[in-house]
């Protein structure tokens, strides 16, 4: 269909399902296919499993979601402080999932975001061993990008802190403190 000339109404139907700004889309994780997961690494090697894990968190029952989130945590923030190349790419999806009321482990997702925001393992090590910065796989850069990815969505904190779910509100308050909000 051709666009209507300027100044005349279009016959093209408006998309009424477009969410308000700052609200998660009706169909979560739509952008997963835009990330080259096979080309980036997590702690297990290829990050190709991350989309499946994120979908399991989004749509699984409580046990499935929690198990998938635990596996995801091991892959992108191992031991709660070691981030990987895939971490920064995963963070926007974690933010998205944290806002969806049907997701059963929202507080744990926010706690994972806090762990990522706190991560300074590689940066601290590089301060003592600067040669670490010369490696082909620069973990310090991955760590910084992951923290920046968490900070980039900090505008969503206020809404999450106002949640009726006390566990989500408490986890969000802790994340806000970490981010200096």
C-alpha positions as CSV (number, residue, x, y, z in Angstrom):
1,X,0.0,0.0,0.0
2,X,1.3,3.4,-0.9
3,X,1.6,6.0,1.8
4,X,-1.0,8.8,1.7
5,X,0.1,12.1,0.3
6,X,1.1,14.7,2.9
7,X,-1.9,16.5,4.3
8,X,-4.4,13.7,3.5
9,X,-5.4,10.9,5.8
10,X,-3.9,7.5,5.3
11,X,-6.0,4.4,4.7
12,X,-3.4,2.3,6.5
13,X,-4.7,1.0,9.8
14,X,-2.9,2.3,12.8
15,X,-1.3,-0.2,15.1
16,X,-3.4,0.0,18.3
17,X,-1.2,-2.5,20.1
18,X,1.7,-0.2,20.4
19,X,2.5,0.2,24.1
20,X,3.1,3.5,25.8
21,X,6.7,4.5,26.1
22,X,8.5,2.8,29.0
23,X,6.1,-0.1,29.1
24,X,7.1,-3.6,28.0
25,X,5.7,-4.8,24.7
26,X,2.7,-7.1,24.7
27,X,4.9,-9.8,23.1
28,X,8.1,-9.8,25.2
29,X,11.5,-10.7,23.8
30,X,10.7,-9.7,20.2
31,X,14.2,-8.4,19.7
32,X,16.0,-11.7,20.6
33,X,16.5,-12.5,17.0
34,X,18.4,-9.3,16.4
35,X,21.3,-10.4,18.6
36,X,24.0,-12.7,17.1
37,X,24.0,-15.1,20.0
38,X,26.0,-17.7,18.1
39,X,28.8,-15.2,17.7
40,X,29.2,-14.2,21.3
41,X,30.2,-16.1,24.4
42,X,28.9,-16.8,27.8
43,X,30.7,-18.8,30.5
44,X,29.8,-22.1,28.8
45,X,31.1,-21.1,25.4
46,X,28.6,-20.1,22.7
47,X,25.7,-17.9,24.0
48,X,23.3,-19.6,21.6
49,X,21.2,-21.1,24.5
50,X,20.4,-17.6,26.0
51,X,17.3,-17.0,23.9
52,X,15.8,-20.3,25.0
53,X,16.6,-19.6,28.6
54,X,15.1,-16.1,28.4
55,X,11.9,-17.5,26.9
56,X,11.7,-20.1,29.6
57,X,12.0,-17.4,32.2
58,X,9.2,-15.4,30.4
59,X,6.8,-18.2,29.8
60,X,7.7,-21.1,32.1
61,X,5.9,-22.0,35.3
62,X,7.6,-21.0,38.6
63,X,10.0,-23.9,38.7
64,X,10.9,-23.8,35.1
65,X,11.5,-20.0,35.2
66,X,13.6,-20.2,38.3
67,X,15.7,-23.0,36.9
68,X,16.2,-21.2,33.6
69,X,17.2,-18.0,35.5
70,X,19.7,-20.0,37.5
71,X,21.2,-21.4,34.4
72,X,21.2,-17.9,32.8
73,X,22.9,-16.4,35.9
74,X,25.7,-19.0,35.6
75,X,26.2,-18.1,32.0
76,X,26.2,-14.3,32.2
77,X,27.2,-13.5,35.8
78,X,29.0,-16.5,37.1
79,X,29.4,-16.7,40.9
80,X,27.4,-13.5,41.1
81,X,30.3,-11.3,40.0
82,X,32.0,-12.6,36.8
83,X,30.4,-11.2,33.7
84,X,30.8,-12.5,30.2
85,X,30.7,-11.2,26.6
86,X,27.0,-12.0,26.3
87,X,26.0,-10.2,29.5
88,X,25.5,-6.7,28.0
89,X,23.4,-8.2,25.2
90,X,21.2,-10.0,27.7
91,X,20.6,-7.1,30.1
92,X,17.9,-5.3,28.1
93,X,15.9,-8.6,28.0
94,X,16.3,-8.9,31.8
95,X,14.9,-5.4,32.2
96,X,12.0,-6.3,30.0
97,X,11.2,-9.5,31.9
98,X,11.4,-7.7,35.2
99,X,8.5,-5.5,34.2
100,X,6.1,-8.3,33.1
101,X,3.6,-9.2,35.9
102,X,3.2,-12.8,34.7
103,X,6.9,-13.5,35.1
104,X,7.3,-15.5,38.3
105,X,10.9,-14.6,39.3
106,X,10.9,-10.9,38.8
107,X,12.7,-10.1,42.1
108,X,15.5,-12.6,41.2
109,X,15.9,-11.0,37.8
110,X,16.3,-7.6,39.5
111,X,18.8,-9.1,41.9
112,X,20.8,-10.5,38.9
113,X,20.8,-7.0,37.4
114,X,22.2,-5.7,40.7
115,X,24.9,-8.3,40.6
116,X,25.8,-7.2,37.1
117,X,25.8,-3.6,38.1
118,X,28.1,-4.4,41.0
119,X,30.5,-6.5,38.9
120,X,34.1,-5.3,39.0
121,X,36.0,-8.5,39.1
122,X,38.0,-8.0,35.8
123,X,38.4,-4.3,36.4
124,X,39.9,-4.9,39.8
125,X,42.2,-7.6,38.5
126,X,43.4,-5.4,35.6
127,X,44.3,-2.7,38.1
128,X,46.8,-5.1,39.6
129,X,47.7,-6.9,36.3
130,X,47.4,-4.4,33.4
131,X,48.5,-7.1,30.9
132,X,45.0,-8.4,31.2
133,X,43.9,-5.5,29.1
134,X,46.0,-6.7,26.2
135,X,44.2,-10.0,25.8
136,X,42.1,-10.6,22.6
137,X,39.0,-11.1,24.7
138,X,38.9,-8.0,26.9
139,X,36.9,-9.0,29.9
140,X,37.2,-5.5,31.4
141,X,35.4,-4.1,28.4
142,X,32.7,-6.7,28.7
143,X,32.2,-5.8,32.4
144,X,32.0,-2.1,31.7
145,X,29.5,-2.7,28.8
146,X,27.4,-4.9,31.1
147,X,27.3,-2.2,33.8
148,X,26.4,0.5,31.2
149,X,23.6,-1.7,29.9
150,X,22.1,-1.9,33.4
151,X,22.4,1.9,33.9
152,X,20.9,2.6,30.5
153,X,17.5,1.4,31.7
154,X,17.6,2.9,35.2
155,X,14.6,5.1,34.2
156,X,12.4,2.1,34.8
157,X,13.4,1.9,38.5
158,X,10.7,4.2,39.8
159,X,7.9,2.1,38.3
160,X,9.3,-1.1,39.7
161,X,9.8,0.4,43.2
162,X,6.1,1.3,43.2
163,X,5.1,-2.4,42.6
164,X,2.6,-4.0,44.9
165,X,4.9,-7.0,45.1
166,X,7.1,-6.2,48.2
167,X,9.9,-8.5,47.0
168,X,10.1,-6.8,43.6
169,X,10.0,-3.3,45.3
170,X,12.7,-4.3,47.8
171,X,15.0,-5.8,45.1
172,X,14.5,-2.7,43.0
173,X,15.4,-0.4,45.9
174,X,18.6,-2.3,46.3
175,X,19.4,-2.0,42.6
176,X,18.6,1.7,42.8
177,X,21.1,2.1,45.6
178,X,23.8,0.3,43.6
179,X,23.1,2.6,40.7
180,X,23.2,5.7,42.9
181,X,19.6,6.6,42.2
